[in-house]
Amino acid sequence: MFKKVTDGRSDQGRDHPVAAVLALAAAATVAGMTGYRAITGWIADVLLKADPEEYEETIRIAERAMAYLERGESPPGAVRVDEAYKARLREQIERGA
């Protein structure tokens, strides 16, 4: 689904494919992150822990989750992120951790 999106960014700063950027942002949103800082912090945290060999699978999972959301359904196994976790994540982001 995200592979169909055209990339309007200039060549400078295109470190990652637009499909990957959109899929990770969508996954962060599904995880309950709201706002630019929370989404980018969540993505950074996930990528720090990610196994490079699992990167493509992560993108596929995010794309499948987005397909459910586009239909107005919850993805299988979706969980809500509790407020305590969000607060800890916000603190880490603000500290620059």
N, CA, C and O atoms as a GROMACS GRO file, in nm:
protein
  388
    1MET      N    1   0.082  -0.118   0.000
    1MET     CA    2   0.000   0.000   0.000
    1MET      C    3   0.087   0.126   0.000
    1MET      O    4   0.063   0.216  -0.080
    2PHE      N    5   0.187   0.134   0.087
    2PHE     CA    6   0.270   0.254   0.094
    2PHE      C    7   0.365   0.265  -0.025
    2PHE      O    8   0.413   0.374  -0.057
    3LYS      N    9   0.393   0.154  -0.090
    3LYS     CA   10   0.483   0.158  -0.205
    3LYS      C   11   0.422   0.234  -0.322
    3LYS      O   12   0.494   0.275  -0.413
    4LYS      N   13   0.290   0.254  -0.320
    4LYS     CA   14   0.222   0.327  -0.427
    4LYS      C   15   0.231   0.479  -0.408
    4LYS      O   16   0.202   0.554  -0.500
    5VAL      N   17   0.272   0.524  -0.289
    5VAL     CA   18   0.279   0.667  -0.259
    5VAL      C   19   0.403   0.726  -0.326
    5VAL      O   20   0.514   0.675  -0.310
    6THR      N   21   0.382   0.835  -0.399
    6THR     CA   22   0.497   0.901  -0.462
    6THR      C   23   0.572   0.981  -0.357
    6THR      O   24   0.512   1.034  -0.263
    7ASP      N   25   0.701   0.989  -0.373
    7ASP     CA   26   0.788   1.057  -0.278
    7ASP      C   27   0.812   1.200  -0.324
    7ASP      O   28   0.882   1.222  -0.423
    8GLY      N   29   0.757   1.296  -0.254
    8GLY     CA   30   0.771   1.436  -0.292
    8GLY      C   31   0.892   1.503  -0.230
    8GLY      O   32   0.913   1.623  -0.250
    9ARG      N   33   0.972   1.427  -0.156
    9ARG     CA   34   1.090   1.487  -0.093
    9ARG      C   35   1.199   1.512  -0.196
    9ARG      O   36   1.206   1.443  -0.298
   10SER      N   37   1.283   1.611  -0.169
   10SER     CA   38   1.398   1.634  -0.256
   10SER      C   39   1.498   1.520  -0.236
   10SER      O   40   1.489   1.446  -0.138
   11ASP      N   41   1.593   1.508  -0.327
   11ASP     CA   42   1.692   1.400  -0.315
   11ASP      C   43   1.771   1.411  -0.186
   11ASP      O   44   1.808   1.310  -0.126
   12GLN      N   45   1.797   1.533  -0.143
   12GLN     CA   46   1.869   1.552  -0.017
   12GLN      C   47   1.777   1.514   0.097
   12GLN      O   48   1.664   1.564   0.105
   13GLY      N   49   1.822   1.429   0.185
   13GLY     CA   50   1.743   1.389   0.299
   13GLY      C   51   1.661   1.263   0.277
   13GLY      O   52   1.583   1.224   0.363
   14ARG      N   53   1.677   1.201   0.163
   14ARG     CA   54   1.605   1.075   0.136
   14ARG      C   55   1.690   0.959   0.185
   14ARG      O   56   1.744   0.882   0.105
   15ASP      N   57   1.700   0.946   0.315
   15ASP     CA   58   1.780   0.837   0.372
   15ASP      C   59   1.705   0.705   0.373
   15ASP      O   60   1.766   0.598   0.373
   16HIS      N   61   1.573   0.712   0.375
   16HIS     CA   62   1.490   0.593   0.385
   16HIS      C   63   1.378   0.601   0.282
   16HIS      O   64   1.331   0.710   0.249
   17PRO      N   65   1.336   0.487   0.229
   17PRO     CA   66   1.225   0.487   0.134
   17PRO      C   67   1.098   0.544   0.198
   17PRO      O   68   1.072   0.522   0.316
   18VAL      N   69   1.021   0.618   0.119
   18VAL     CA   70   0.900   0.681   0.172
   18VAL      C   71   0.805   0.576   0.228
   18VAL      O   72   0.737   0.602   0.327
   19ALA      N   73   0.798   0.458   0.167
   19ALA     CA   74   0.709   0.353   0.216
   19ALA      C   75   0.748   0.312   0.358
   19ALA      O   76   0.661   0.289   0.442
   20ALA      N   77   0.877   0.304   0.385
   20ALA     CA   78   0.923   0.267   0.519
   20ALA      C   79   0.890   0.376   0.620
   20ALA      O   80   0.847   0.347   0.732
   21VAL      N   81   0.911   0.501   0.581
   21VAL     CA   82   0.882   0.613   0.670
   21VAL      C   83   0.733   0.615   0.706
   21VAL      O   84   0.697   0.630   0.823
   22LEU      N   85   0.648   0.600   0.606
   22LEU     CA   86   0.504   0.602   0.630
   22LEU      C   87   0.458   0.483   0.713
   22LEU      O   88   0.374   0.497   0.801
   23ALA      N   89   0.514   0.366   0.685
   23ALA     CA   90   0.475   0.247   0.760
   23ALA      C   91   0.514   0.258   0.907
   23ALA      O   92   0.437   0.221   0.995
   24LEU      N   93   0.633   0.310   0.933
   24LEU     CA   94   0.676   0.326   1.073
   24LEU      C   95   0.592   0.432   1.144
   24LEU      O   96   0.558   0.415   1.261
   25ALA      N   97   0.560   0.541   1.075
   25ALA     CA   98   0.476   0.643   1.136
   25ALA      C   99   0.337   0.586   1.166
   25ALA      O  100   0.277   0.616   1.270
   26ALA      N  101   0.286   0.505   1.076
   26ALA     CA  102   0.156   0.442   1.097
   26ALA      C  103   0.162   0.346   1.216
   26ALA      O  104   0.070   0.343   1.298
   27ALA      N  105   0.269   0.269   1.225
   27ALA     CA  106   0.283   0.175   1.336
   27ALA      C  107   0.290   0.250   1.469
   27ALA      O  108   0.232   0.205   1.568
   28ALA      N  109   0.360   0.362   1.471
   28ALA     CA  110   0.368   0.442   1.594
   28ALA      C  111   0.231   0.494   1.633
   28ALA      O  112   0.196   0.498   1.751
   29THR      N  113   0.153   0.534   1.534
   29THR     CA  114   0.018   0.583   1.560
   29THR      C  115  -0.070   0.472   1.613
   29THR      O  116  -0.148   0.492   1.707
   30VAL      N  117  -0.059   0.353   1.554
   30VAL     CA  118  -0.135   0.238   1.602
   30VAL      C  119  -0.097   0.206   1.746
   30VAL      O  120  -0.180   0.163   1.825
   31ALA      N  121   0.030   0.229   1.780
   31ALA     CA  122   0.078   0.203   1.916
   31ALA      C  123   0.033   0.310   2.014
   31ALA      O  124   0.062   0.301   2.134
   32GLY      N  125  -0.038   0.411   1.964
   32GLY     CA  126  -0.092   0.512   2.054
   32GLY      C  127  -0.014   0.642   2.062
   32GLY      O  128  -0.048   0.729   2.142
   33MET      N  129   0.089   0.656   1.981
   33MET     CA  130   0.168   0.778   1.984
   33MET      C  131   0.095   0.888   1.908
   33MET      O  132   0.039   0.865   1.801
   34THR      N  133   0.096   1.006   1.964
   34THR     CA  134   0.034   1.121   1.898
   34THR      C  135   0.134   1.235   1.898
   34THR      O  136   0.207   1.255   1.995
   35GLY      N  137   0.138   1.308   1.791
   35GLY     CA  138   0.231   1.421   1.781
   35GLY      C  139   0.365   1.379   1.725
   35GLY      O  140   0.408   1.264   1.738
   36TYR      N  141   0.429   1.474   1.662
   36TYR     CA  142   0.556   1.449   1.593
   36TYR      C  143   0.664   1.392   1.686
   36TYR      O  144   0.730   1.294   1.652
   37ARG      N  145   0.681   1.453   1.802
   37ARG     CA  146   0.787   1.408   1.893
   37ARG      C  147   0.764   1.264   1.942
   37ARG      O  148   0.858   1.184   1.945
   38ALA      N  149   0.642   1.232   1.979
   38ALA     CA  150   0.612   1.098   2.028
   38ALA      C  151   0.633   0.994   1.917
   38ALA      O  152   0.688   0.887   1.941
   39ILE      N  153   0.588   1.028   1.796
   39ILE     CA  154   0.601   0.934   1.684
   39ILE      C  155   0.748   0.912   1.650
   39ILE      O  156   0.792   0.798   1.635
   40THR      N  157   0.825   1.019   1.637
   40THR     CA  158   0.967   1.003   1.603
   40THR      C  159   1.043   0.935   1.716
   40THR      O  160   1.135   0.857   1.691
   41GLY      N  161   1.006   0.963   1.840
   41GLY     CA  162   1.071   0.896   1.953
   41GLY      C  163   1.043   0.747   1.955
   41GLY      O  164   1.132   0.666   1.980
   42TRP      N  165   0.918   0.711   1.928
   42TRP     CA  166   0.880   0.569   1.922
   42TRP      C  167   0.957   0.499   1.812
   42TRP      O  168   1.009   0.389   1.832
   43ILE      N  169   0.964   0.562   1.695
   43ILE     CA  170   1.036   0.502   1.582
   43ILE      C  171   1.183   0.484   1.616
   43ILE      O  172   1.240   0.378   1.590
   44ALA      N  173   1.244   0.585   1.675
   44ALA     CA  174   1.385   0.574   1.712
   44ALA      C  175   1.407   0.460   1.810
   44ALA      O  176   1.504   0.385   1.797
   45ASP      N  177   1.318   0.448   1.907
   45ASP     CA  178   1.328   0.341   2.006
   45ASP      C  179   1.316   0.204   1.939
   45ASP      O  180   1.392   0.112   1.970
   46VAL      N  181   1.221   0.191   1.849
   46VAL     CA  182   1.200   0.064   1.779
   46VAL      C  183   1.321   0.030   1.693
   46VAL      O  184   1.368  -0.084   1.692
   47LEU      N  185   1.372   0.128   1.620
   47LEU     CA  186   1.485   0.102   1.530
   47LEU      C  187   1.612   0.067   1.607
   47LEU      O  188   1.693  -0.012   1.559
   48LEU      N  189   1.630   0.125   1.726
   48LEU     CA  190   1.747   0.090   1.806
   48LEU      C  191   1.745  -0.056   1.848
   48LEU      O  192   1.850  -0.119   1.862
   49LYS      N  193   1.625  -0.110   1.868
   49LYS     CA  194   1.611  -0.247   1.913
   49LYS      C  195   1.591  -0.345   1.797
   49LYS      O  196   1.593  -0.466   1.818
   50ALA      N  197   1.572  -0.293   1.677
   50ALA     CA  198   1.535  -0.378   1.563
   50ALA      C  199   1.653  -0.457   1.509
   50ALA      O  200   1.766  -0.409   1.504
   51ASP      N  201   1.624  -0.576   1.469
   51ASP     CA  202   1.719  -0.661   1.398
   51ASP      C  203   1.708  -0.624   1.250
   51ASP      O  204   1.599  -0.630   1.193
   52PRO      N  205   1.818  -0.585   1.187
   52PRO     CA  206   1.810  -0.543   1.046
   52PRO      C  207   1.744  -0.646   0.956
   52PRO      O  208   1.679  -0.610   0.858
   53GLU      N  209   1.760  -0.774   0.988
   53GLU     CA  210   1.698  -0.878   0.905
   53GLU      C  211   1.547  -0.880   0.920
   53GLU      O  212   1.477  -0.933   0.834
   54GLU      N  213   1.495  -0.822   1.028
   54GLU     CA  214   1.352  -0.820   1.050
   54GLU      C  215   1.287  -0.691   1.000
   54GLU      O  216   1.166  -0.674   1.012
   55TYR      N  217   1.367  -0.601   0.945
   55TYR     CA  218   1.317  -0.470   0.901
   55TYR      C  219   1.203  -0.484   0.800
   55TYR      O  220   1.098  -0.423   0.818
   56GLU      N  221   1.223  -0.562   0.695
   56GLU     CA  222   1.120  -0.577   0.592
   56GLU      C  223   0.993  -0.639   0.649
   56GLU      O  224   0.882  -0.600   0.611
   57GLU      N  225   1.007  -0.734   0.739
   57GLU     CA  226   0.890  -0.796   0.801
   57GLU      C  227   0.814  -0.693   0.885
   57GLU      O  228   0.691  -0.693   0.887
   58THR      N  229   0.886  -0.606   0.953
   58THR     CA  230   0.822  -0.500   1.031
   58THR      C  231   0.739  -0.410   0.942
   58THR      O  232   0.628  -0.370   0.978
   59ILE      N  233   0.793  -0.377   0.825
   59ILE     CA  234   0.720  -0.292   0.730
   59ILE      C  235   0.595  -0.364   0.682
   59ILE      O  236   0.488  -0.303   0.674
   60ARG      N  237   0.606  -0.492   0.652
   60ARG     CA  238   0.488  -0.569   0.606
   60ARG      C  239   0.380  -0.573   0.713
   60ARG      O  240   0.262  -0.560   0.683
   61ILE      N  241   0.420  -0.591   0.838
   61ILE     CA  242   0.323  -0.594   0.948
   61ILE      C  243   0.253  -0.459   0.959
   61ILE      O  244   0.131  -0.454   0.976
   62ALA      N  245   0.329  -0.352   0.950
   62ALA     CA  246   0.270  -0.218   0.959
   62ALA      C  247   0.174  -0.193   0.843
   62ALA      O  248   0.068  -0.134   0.862
   63GLU      N  249   0.210  -0.238   0.724
   63GLU     CA  250   0.122  -0.220   0.608
   63GLU      C  251  -0.009  -0.298   0.626
   63GLU      O  252  -0.116  -0.248   0.592
   64ARG      N  253   0.000  -0.420   0.680
   64ARG     CA  254  -0.122  -0.499   0.704
   64ARG      C  255  -0.209  -0.430   0.810
   64ARG      O  256  -0.332  -0.426   0.798
   65ALA      N  257  -0.145  -0.375   0.913
   65ALA     CA  258  -0.220  -0.305   1.018
   65ALA      C  259  -0.292  -0.184   0.960
   65ALA      O  260  -0.406  -0.157   0.995
   66MET      N  261  -0.225  -0.112   0.871
   66MET     CA  262  -0.288   0.005   0.809
   66MET      C  263  -0.407  -0.035   0.724
   66MET      O  264  -0.506   0.038   0.717
   67ALA      N  265  -0.400  -0.150   0.658
   67ALA     CA  266  -0.512  -0.196   0.576
   67ALA      C  267  -0.635  -0.217   0.664
   67ALA      O  268  -0.747  -0.183   0.624
   68TYR      N  269  -0.615  -0.272   0.783
   68TYR     CA  270  -0.728  -0.288   0.877
   68TYR      C  271  -0.783  -0.151   0.917
   68TYR      O  272  -0.904  -0.130   0.918
   69LEU      N  273  -0.693  -0.060   0.951
   69LEU     CA  274  -0.736   0.072   0.997
   69LEU      C  275  -0.812   0.147   0.888
   69LEU      O  276  -0.908   0.218   0.917
   70GLU      N  277  -0.770   0.131   0.764
   70GLU     CA  278  -0.840   0.197   0.654
   70GLU      C  279  -0.984   0.146   0.640
   70GLU      O  280  -1.072   0.218   0.593
   71ARG      N  281  -1.006   0.022   0.680
   71ARG     CA  282  -1.142  -0.034   0.676
   71ARG      C  283  -1.219  -0.003   0.804
   71ARG      O  284  -1.335  -0.043   0.819
   72GLY      N  285  -1.155   0.069   0.897
   72GLY     CA  286  -1.222   0.103   1.022
   72GLY      C  287  -1.221  -0.010   1.123
   72GLY      O  288  -1.302  -0.012   1.215
   73GLU      N  289  -1.130  -0.106   1.106
   73GLU     CA  290  -1.120  -0.222   1.195
   73GLU      C  291  -0.992  -0.213   1.278
   73GLU      O  292  -0.898  -0.143   1.241
   74SER      N  293  -0.990  -0.283   1.389
   74SER     CA  294  -0.868  -0.293   1.469
   74SER      C  295  -0.786  -0.411   1.417
   74SER      O  296  -0.840  -0.518   1.391
   75PRO      N  297  -0.654  -0.391   1.401
   75PRO     CA  298  -0.570  -0.502   1.357
   75PRO      C  299  -0.571  -0.614   1.461
   75PRO      O  300  -0.582  -0.587   1.580
   76PRO      N  301  -0.559  -0.740   1.418
   76PRO     CA  302  -0.552  -0.851   1.513
   76PRO      C  303  -0.435  -0.830   1.609
   76PRO      O  304  -0.325  -0.794   1.568
   77GLY      N  305  -0.460  -0.853   1.736
   77GLY     CA  306  -0.353  -0.841   1.836
   77GLY      C  307  -0.321  -0.698   1.875
   77GLY      O  308  -0.226  -0.675   1.950
   78ALA      N  309  -0.398  -0.601   1.827
   78ALA     CA  310  -0.371  -0.461   1.861
   78ALA      C  311  -0.395  -0.439   2.010
   78ALA      O  312  -0.492  -0.491   2.066
   79VAL      N  313  -0.308  -0.364   2.070
   79VAL     CA  314  -0.323  -0.330   2.212
   79VAL      C  315  -0.311  -0.179   2.227
   79VAL      O  316  -0.244  -0.113   2.148
   80ARG      N  317  -0.375  -0.127   2.326
   80ARG     CA  318  -0.363   0.015   2.355
   80ARG      C  319  -0.242   0.036   2.445
   80ARG      O  320  -0.220  -0.041   2.539
   81VAL      N  321  -0.168   0.138   2.417
   81VAL     CA  322  -0.053   0.170   2.500
   81VAL      C  323  -0.105   0.245   2.622
   81VAL      O  324  -0.179   0.342   2.610
   82ASP      N  325  -0.065   0.198   2.739
   82ASP     CA  326  -0.117   0.262   2.859
   82ASP      C  327  -0.053   0.399   2.881
   82ASP      O  328   0.055   0.429   2.830
   83GLU      N  329  -0.122   0.480   2.956
   83GLU     CA  330  -0.078   0.618   2.978
   83GLU      C  331   0.057   0.625   3.049
   83GLU      O  332   0.135   0.716   3.023
   84ALA      N  333   0.086   0.530   3.138
   84ALA     CA  334   0.214   0.531   3.209
   84ALA      C  335   0.329   0.512   3.110
   84ALA      O  336   0.432   0.578   3.122
   85TYR      N  337   0.312   0.422   3.013
   85TYR     CA  338   0.417   0.402   2.913
   85TYR      C  339   0.435   0.528   2.829
   85TYR      O  340   0.548   0.569   2.802
   86LYS      N  341   0.324   0.589   2.789
   86LYS     CA  342   0.333   0.712   2.710
   86LYS      C  343   0.407   0.820   2.787
   86LYS      O  344   0.489   0.893   2.730
   87ALA      N  345   0.379   0.831   2.918
   87ALA     CA  346   0.445   0.933   2.999
   87ALA      C  347   0.595   0.906   3.007
   87ALA      O  348   0.676   0.998   2.996
   88ARG      N  349   0.633   0.780   3.027
   88ARG     CA  350   0.777   0.746   3.031
   88ARG      C  351   0.843   0.777   2.898
   88ARG      O  352   0.955   0.829   2.894
   89LEU      N  353   0.776   0.746   2.789
   89LEU     CA  354   0.831   0.773   2.657
   89LEU      C  355   0.847   0.923   2.636
   89LEU      O  356   0.949   0.968   2.584
   90ARG      N  357   0.747   1.001   2.676
   90ARG     CA  358   0.757   1.147   2.663
   90ARG      C  359   0.877   1.201   2.740
   90ARG      O  360   0.950   1.288   2.692
   91GLU      N  361   0.898   1.148   2.863
   91GLU     CA  362   1.012   1.192   2.943
   91GLU      C  363   1.144   1.160   2.873
   91GLU      O  364   1.235   1.243   2.870
   92GLN      N  365   1.154   1.040   2.816
   92GLN     CA  366   1.276   1.002   2.744
   92GLN      C  367   1.300   1.094   2.626
   92GLN      O  368   1.413   1.135   2.602
   93ILE      N  369   1.196   1.125   2.553
   93ILE     CA  370   1.208   1.211   2.436
   93ILE      C  371   1.254   1.350   2.477
   93ILE      O  372   1.343   1.409   2.415
   94GLU      N  373   1.193   1.402   2.582
   94GLU     CA  374   1.228   1.537   2.629
   94GLU      C  375   1.371   1.543   2.680
   94GLU      O  376   1.439   1.644   2.664
   95ARG      N  377   1.418   1.435   2.742
   95ARG     CA  378   1.556   1.429   2.791
   95ARG      C  379   1.655   1.404   2.677
   95ARG      O  380   1.776   1.423   2.693
   96GLY      N  381   1.601   1.363   2.562
   96GLY     CA  382   1.689   1.333   2.449
   96GLY      C  383   1.752   1.197   2.460
   96GLY      O  384   1.855   1.171   2.398
   97ALA      N  385   1.692   1.108   2.541
   97ALA     CA  386   1.744   0.972   2.559
   97ALA      C  387   1.713   0.886   2.440
   97ALA      O  388   1.750   0.769   2.438
   0.00000   0.00000   0.00000
